[in-house]
Amino acid sequence: MPLWFAVLALLALLWAGNAAASITVTDDFGNDIRLDKPARRIISLSPHTTELLYAAGAGPYVIGVSNYSNYPLAALQVTSVGRISAVDIEKILTLKPDLILAWRSGNSASQLQQLRSFGLPVFESQPADYATIATSLERLGALSGTDEQGRKAAADFRMRWQALSRNYRDRKPVNVFYQIWGRPLMTLNGKHMVSTVLRTCGGTNIFGDLPQLAPHVSLESVIAANPEAILAPDDAKDHPLDEWRQFGKMKAVIAGNLFTVNADWLNRPGPRVLDATEEVCKMLDTVRSRRQPG
C-alpha cells in the first residue's frame, strides 16, 4: 500500500472519530448547537432552563444560573449570573462556560448576541407545548452527555402528559382569563405554554388570539369577555383577585371562580408544568360543578 494512501486512510479514520464524538442538536428556534464533547460548564439564564437541565441529569455540570432559579434546591447553591433580563456578561465569561441555556423572550437579545460573539454556543429555549418540553429533556441530555437520564425523564413526562390529556379531553369548555400582572393589566396569548395547559383542561383563553405573547389588556375588555373563571399567580403581591370582587355581575365573581395557581409550576415551561396542569384541570372541574343546571 502506498504511503500516501495509508496517511489518507489514517486521516479519514481520525476525522470519522472526531465527527462521531461531536454532538449536534437543534434548539427551539432552529439553530444548530454543535459541541465537540459533552458540556461540563453550563450556564442557565432562566429558571425553566435550570429545571430542564437538572431533570435531564445535567445538574452536576451547571456552574451558573439566573435569578429566580430556585428549583431544585441544589440550584440555590450555584453561582448567580444576574437578572434574567440583564445578566452579568463579565461574570459569565469569568466562569468559562462551554454551553449557555437561554430564554428567547426573557433574556436580552443583544446580550445573547454578545455571548455568541465570544464564541459561546447558545441554546435558545422557549417551549410552548408538552412535546417540546419532552424533546428539550432529550436534547439537553445529549448536550451534557446524560442521554440515558434525559431520555428517561422525557419518557416519564410523555406518559404522564398523555394520561392527563386522555383524562380531560372530553370536558366541556370553560372561558378563562389568566392575569399575570395587575398594573398594567397583562395576560398571555394562545402561543404561550399556559394556553396549552388551559386547552388540555378544556379551558379557552379569552385573549388567545392576541398577537403579543404577553399583551396588555383593558379592564373593560375583560369585563366584556365575561370569563367563567379568573386565574392569577400565587406569587402576585397586589392580591389581584380581590380587585375583581367589586364586579359582581361577572360570571367568575358570581360563581366564586377566582383561583390562584402555583406560579412556578404554571409559568415555567419545564417538567413541573404537569403539576400545574393537574392543578388547573381540577380548578376547571370545580367551575363546571358550580354551573347552574339548564
VENQUI-V573220 format. One line per field, one symbol per residue. phi: phi as a letter, one per 40 degrees, with the letter a starting at -180 (. if undefined). psi: psi as a letter, one per 20 degrees, with the letter a starting at -180 (. if undefined). burial: + if it has 24 or more other ideal C-beta (glycine too) atoms within 12 Angstrom, else -. Layout:
phi = ???
psi = ???
burial = ???
//
This chain:
phi = .ddcccccccccccccccccccbbbbccbgccbbbcadcbbbbbbaccccccccccgcdcbcbabccgcbacddccccdcbhcdcaccdccdcccfcbabbbbdcbccccccccccccgccbccbacbacdccccccccccccbgbdccccccccccccccccccccbcbcccbcbbbcbacbccbabccccddcccdcccgcbccbccccccbccbcdccccccfccabbacccccbfcccccccccccdccdcgcbbbbccccccbcbdcccccccccccccccdcccccdg
psi = pqghhhgggghhggghgghhhqpprpaijjppopqhrqpinpppjqhhhggggghjjjgijoiqqrqjnjprhhhiiqppkaqginrngggghhimqjppprogihqphhhhhgghhjjppooppmpjrhhhgghgggghhghjjlgghggghgggggggghggghhjhjqqqppppopiqgoqpqaqaiiqhhhggghhjjqpoikhiqhqgmqqqqghhgghhmqiqpqqqijpijmhhhhihimiiqghggikloqqqoghghiomahihhhhgggghhghhgghiiqpq.
burial = ----------------------+-+-++----+++--++-+++++++++++++++++++-+++++++++++---+--+++++-+--+++--+--+-++++++++++++--++--+----+++++++++++-+++++++++++++++--++--++--++-++--++--+--+--+++++++++--++++++++++++++++++++++++----+++-+----++-+++++++++------++--+-----++++-+-++++++++++++++++++++++++++++++++------
//
